[in-house]
Amino acid sequence: MKNKSPKKDYIDEYKDWQDNQYNPGHFTGGRTPIWLSQPGKPKLLGTVFVILGLCYGIWTTYTIMQLFQVGVTMEETFSATFSSILSISLFAAGIMMIKKANK
């Protein structure tokens, strides 16, 4: 039985993906590339996503408050809608990554 370091295992998995990335059907049936199954620091990335989501949320709230003071156009409504969807998505993705890292 060989004892492999996690770094060596990661490199072997990456090489396997590199050799078979154009092989149809190689990564179907439960095989996934190593960076999807073992992300490096999901808690750190989740924290960054939560912070970005909060920043976009605050900016979107400010923008919507300003729009109601000066009048709303269709482009500004689209921009505020997109920003709110982005902020909610980033915040939710960050929370999910932090929860996954804590397990």
Phi, psi and omega per residue, in radians:
M1 nan 2.168 -3.130
K2 -1.571 2.420 3.005
N3 -1.706 2.001 3.128
K4 -1.843 2.523 3.045
S5 -1.355 2.686 3.117
P6 -1.049 -0.572 3.138
K7 -1.160 -0.748 3.130
K8 -1.129 -0.728 3.110
D9 -1.075 -0.724 3.123
Y10 -1.091 -0.755 -3.141
I11 -1.158 -0.712 3.094
D12 -1.092 -0.734 3.116
E13 -1.139 -0.703 3.123
Y14 -1.133 -0.713 3.103
K15 -1.116 -0.693 3.084
D16 -1.052 -0.760 3.106
W17 -1.123 -0.728 -3.121
Q18 -1.110 -0.686 3.140
D19 -1.269 -0.484 -3.019
N20 -2.072 0.295 -3.075
Q21 -1.158 -0.428 3.116
Y22 -1.832 0.136 3.108
N23 -1.467 1.925 -3.078
P24 -1.126 2.264 3.090
G25 1.564 -0.062 -3.101
H26 -1.214 -0.684 -3.091
F27 -1.786 0.454 3.018
T28 -1.778 2.824 3.123
G29 1.376 0.535 3.047
G30 1.823 -0.220 3.081
R31 -1.441 2.240 3.103
T32 -2.244 2.689 3.050
P33 -1.047 2.645 -3.000
I34 -1.093 -0.600 -3.088
W35 -1.278 -0.278 3.038
L36 -1.513 -0.626 -3.120
S37 -1.451 -0.493 3.141
Q38 -2.339 1.330 3.126
P39 -1.162 2.656 -3.028
G40 -1.101 -1.134 -3.082
K41 -2.352 1.368 -3.066
P42 -1.170 -0.488 -3.139
K43 -1.195 -0.711 3.124
L44 -1.156 -0.813 3.124
L45 -1.123 -0.670 3.091
G46 -1.086 -0.694 3.108
T47 -1.131 -0.716 3.102
V48 -1.103 -0.735 3.114
F49 -1.108 -0.716 3.122
V50 -1.108 -0.763 3.133
I51 -1.114 -0.769 3.095
L52 -1.107 -0.702 3.106
G53 -1.079 -0.730 3.104
L54 -1.160 -0.718 3.119
C55 -1.095 -0.816 3.100
Y56 -1.110 -0.628 3.112
G57 -1.132 -0.758 3.108
I58 -1.145 -0.752 3.127
W59 -1.109 -0.711 3.129
T60 -1.144 -0.735 3.113
T61 -1.077 -0.766 3.101
Y62 -1.086 -0.758 -3.140
T63 -1.088 -0.762 -3.135
I64 -1.136 -0.676 3.097
M65 -1.114 -0.686 3.112
Q66 -1.196 -0.626 -3.130
L67 -1.137 -0.668 -3.133
F68 -1.233 -0.377 3.113
Q69 -1.383 -0.587 -3.046
V70 -1.871 -0.156 -3.094
G71 1.869 2.539 -3.004
V72 -1.894 2.281 3.008
T73 -1.894 2.977 -3.093
M74 -1.156 -0.694 -3.142
E75 -1.130 -0.720 3.140
E76 -1.193 -0.628 3.080
T77 -1.134 -0.743 3.103
F78 -1.091 -0.745 3.138
S79 -1.104 -0.766 3.134
A80 -1.171 -0.656 3.113
T81 -1.143 -0.804 3.115
F82 -1.069 -0.758 -3.137
S83 -1.126 -0.675 3.138
S84 -1.213 -0.679 3.086
I85 -1.122 -0.726 3.109
L86 -1.098 -0.773 -3.115
S87 -1.161 -0.710 3.112
I88 -1.157 -0.716 3.139
S89 -1.131 -0.784 3.122
L90 -1.103 -0.753 -3.133
F91 -1.116 -0.788 3.142
A92 -1.138 -0.729 3.119
A93 -1.114 -0.689 3.113
G94 -1.126 -0.758 3.114
I95 -1.098 -0.748 3.141
M96 -1.120 -0.698 3.133
M97 -1.186 -0.665 3.122
I98 -1.174 -0.737 3.105
K99 -1.106 -0.700 3.138
K100 -1.154 -0.636 -3.132
A101 -1.237 -0.520 -3.122
N102 -1.365 -0.237 -3.140
K103 -1.335 nan nan
